[in-house]
Amino acid sequence: MGMNIGTTERIARTFVGAGLVGAAALGVISPLGYLGMLAFVTGLVGYCPVYRILGQHP
């Protein structure tokens, strides 16, 4: 399992995911904001299984 997300996208996913989770934790947005954890984790590890399913892998 190699990385299939570029550096810019990894940074964006990490910050957007953290922002969504933080906003959900503070009650600013609905609890669905916890789905931002998916973006956060894929940003940290650099691998998105959906990209592999769609054939967009290295």
C-alpha positions as a printed NumPy array, in Angstrom:
array([[  0.   ,   0.   ,   0.   ],
       [  1.898,   3.015,  -1.276],
       [  0.853,   6.627,  -1.133],
       [ -1.595,   7.723,  -3.805],
       [ -2.308,  11.282,  -2.624],
       [ -0.06 ,  14.212,  -3.532],
       [  1.476,  16.581,  -0.997],
       [ -0.905,  19.487,  -1.615],
       [ -3.963,  17.271,  -1.344],
       [ -2.601,  15.647,   1.829],
       [ -2.195,  19.043,   3.473],
       [ -5.675,  20.15 ,   2.4  ],
       [ -7.316,  16.918,   3.594],
       [ -5.552,  17.121,   6.948],
       [ -6.584,  20.722,   7.65 ],
       [-10.132,  20.409,   6.319],
       [-10.671,  17.154,   8.214],
       [ -9.324,  18.612,  11.45 ],
       [-11.492,  21.7  ,  10.993],
       [-14.636,  19.645,  10.47 ],
       [-13.971,  17.454,  13.487],
       [-13.164,  20.479,  15.63 ],
       [-16.31 ,  22.302,  14.55 ],
       [-18.418,  19.222,  15.277],
       [-16.796,  18.816,  18.695],
       [-17.577,  22.449,  19.555],
       [-21.164,  22.089,  18.35 ],
       [-20.751,  24.652,  15.571],
       [-21.896,  22.139,  12.972],
       [-23.889,  18.913,  13.17 ],
       [-22.299,  15.68 ,  14.382],
       [-21.928,  14.705,  10.727],
       [-18.805,  16.846,  10.86 ],
       [-17.118,  13.883,  12.499],
       [-16.972,  12.385,   9.004],
       [-14.079,  14.811,   8.589],
       [-12.058,  12.18 ,  10.426],
       [-11.958,  10.231,   7.155],
       [-10.345,  13.152,   5.35 ],
       [ -7.991,  13.735,   8.278],
       [ -6.778,  10.135,   8.41 ],
       [ -6.36 ,   9.756,   4.646],
       [ -4.406,  13.023,   4.655],
       [ -2.108,  11.756,   7.39 ],
       [ -1.405,   8.373,   5.83 ],
       [ -1.365,   9.586,   2.215],
       [ -3.533,   6.778,   0.943],
       [ -7.14 ,   6.891,  -0.239],
       [ -8.756,   3.496,  -0.903],
       [-11.44 ,   5.112,  -3.089],
       [ -8.742,   6.282,  -5.511],
       [ -7.528,   2.692,  -5.837],
       [-11.068,   1.457,  -6.526],
       [-11.427,   4.099,  -9.237],
       [ -8.106,   3.094, -10.759],
       [ -6.261,   6.28 ,  -9.789],
       [ -3.249,   4.774,  -8.065],
       [  0.477,   4.921,  -8.795]])
